[in-house]
Amino acid sequence: MDPNDTKLLLEETSKNTLEANIEPKTLEVLNKILNTLLSMNTRIAKIETEVEKIEDVKQQLSSVVQRMDHVENNIADLQQHNKEMENSFEGMGQVVEKALEKCELNRNDIEKIEETTMQEKSIIKELQETVLDLKCRSMKNNLVFNGLTYHPSEDCEAKLQDFINRQLGIEYMVTLGNVHRFGKYGRNGARPIVARFVYRKELEHVLKQAYRLKNTNFGINEQFPPEIEIRRRKLYPIFKKEKSLGKQARLVRDKLYINGQLFNPENININPANNDREIINQRTPSTPQHREAANSPPIPPRSKRTQTKLDNLDVLELPREYDYFAKNRRKFKNKSGGILIIFKKNLKQYLRFLKSDSEFVQWIEISNQISSLDQHTLFGCTYVPPEFSKYSSDESFIEIEEELLIFSQGIKNIVIVGDFNARTSSLKDYVDDDINLQEILQIEEDIINDNTSSYSILKENNILQRFNKDTGRVNKYGTKLLDFCKRCNLFIANGRLFSDNGIGHTTCKDASMVDYLLLSPNSFNITTDFEIIDFNPMFSDVHNRVHFTMKIDNDNHQKNLTFNQKVDQHVRWRSDKTNEFIQEINDDPNNSLNELNIMLNKMNENTQGGADIDEIEKGMEFVNSSFEVSKTERENLKSTVSEIQINNGEIVTHLDDIRRNLNHLTERHLDLQTRSMRENLVFSGIPHKDEETIEETENIIKNFMYTELKMETTVDFHRAHRFGKETEFRDKKMGG
């Protein structure tokens, strides 16, 4: 009942009591009872008011407790983040110091390597010029004769002697050292003949008589190395023009003299020839009398094998469940073919055909969504045209390597398959450890393991040796393919895996291996089969099929996520304890309500607007952002260190290539020196005259051979002169 209703009831009861005929004492007692009830009613009304206030206090207290719990959790998280940041900054500082030390060491090593490389480049350049000079010297007595018909049982020397006698009008027999055919086929289906003249005077006599070949199908010109031929071909139009103007023009080897002055135009580009035989076939005669037989028409193909070639307008009809992707050549007007890839349609969503400029390879990125691998797989389909075809390019392997470096960032599983037209025999496709070089460059062990010893998986599986039934000569593309494997850390699977292990079956016409499967070290673990299938004319004109399988695991592993849930604690109100609660509030012996009100007022003042909590949250956000930035910088630093390690590996490989090229040039230099001296004799002990001329030296040698060696026949010399240091008898060695 409402307290006001109770009060009205008591007042009405008091009025009724006064009106009733009751004894005075009884009336007095009843009035006291009524007054007491009225007082109790007033107090109960006050108590209910206070209880309502307590409910409000309870709600405010619950809200404050929740905010305090949130603040405490934020503070704990903040302390944890601060601790992690301190540890991270400390660790990152150590990493940065080590990285800076390594960078400084690498910088010093790179400077030394660059200095060494520049010196070796200058040495290589000098050796190249020396080799070129020796080539010219070894060919200085050679003449090339074009247009002479070919017979299977011919005697080249006799044919050439007859040609010189009949066509040039030289009646005596010239002395020839070596005569043979070489180079590409000319317009009459015959290759040129090169002849070495023993005597220079006879060679010059033949060149003087070459004017007789004007308006014929024959031609004569001096033989020069391909590099010199290119330079002469650029200088010859200028020589002809200056000659027509009446100037004194002279073309000596690769130098043009006009009126006695060396001509050196800036707009003439000098590049080495791609192939010796191409230069021979495209040769421009060195004199006007020889230019009639300069060019020969291209030779038609010897065989007419049919190959399938497509262009962008073709549409293939395949079974319904298959689709295809084609990459055709764009540099030729007619159909020139390219690369065609056929795949199942249900795999299309997992394949990404990467766009690239090279026409020799098509890259495919296979998503790791269809496998249990951590990364995508990079798959390359290649076709490198034959070495001497019109589609060939010396830049093909360089283009493939450059694109591989771009697309393989962060990918360890790399597979390349296709026709490389490369013959590699059984040469190594990896770089042996060079302990001396590693000590010189001070390469750390982890870098060595990553870059030069990655073929350890081959050792562990006893497949380091590669077998090949094609033991013929290694062609230019074979050398390029082996170098490509060494630089890119790839290995040839042919002759190493499964049914082809220890065999190395041929892949073209049962005679040569030109189709390869290249694998990165990680790809060996997912390769489950490899086989060269026997030739079938339904699939190719001359090639065998290369069959291999890769392991793909479709199991998708899901992680079980766990969440920490907070349980809210609620205070349950018990109605049977109402009186005790009211009594405690009324008594309030410790003045708890007043203290609680004071505390609530202070807390309201301190937490108004949530200023402190907002500041804490802002501080936590700043700490979190700083922590993320530090993590990013650390990852960037790691990637920088990794790039430095990769660059060190590439430098080691380049140094190995430079060293190999230098050794090769040195051997060629020594061989050419030996060839140029093989017809020389050295006479020692013959007295020397003061201011002795070359003619006197020749006469001295002839007299020595007549008197001391008892030779009655007269010997002709190309050149005789004194050389070297004086002996104890003040004589000089005499060379001839």
Disulfide bonds with the S-S distance in Angstrom:
none
